[in-house]
Amino acid sequence: AAAGIVALDTMIERLADDHANARKLAYGLSELPGIFIEPEDVETNLVFFEVRHPDRSELSQILESQGIKGGSSEKRWRFVTHYGIDSSDIDYVLDTMSKSMPS
């Protein structure tokens, strides 16, 4: 609860940036092969999407080695934007994922 109180007291203005970054991420992901997402459904800083990759564990490890967290061996993944993520980070994630996905 303390984290929520801090967020409400000190980071309200930042929430709009987080949500904009999440939408940017969602729309960018929707353009990648093997990624299935409805960008219009993203309303907060949580971005859920489906990954159809022959080896999701391997993809997750590749992304983790590049500093991108959120992948797993499961089909459904979740990425989260927050105060430590800016628009250039979203560009980096999309570029890295684009290079890592089979075409």
Secondary structure, 3 states (H helix, E strand, C coil): CHHHHHHHHHCHHHHHHHHHHHHHHHHHHHCCCCEECCHHHCCCCEEEEEECCCCHHHHHHHHHHCCCCCCCCCCEEEEECCCCCCHHHHHHHHHHHHHHCCC
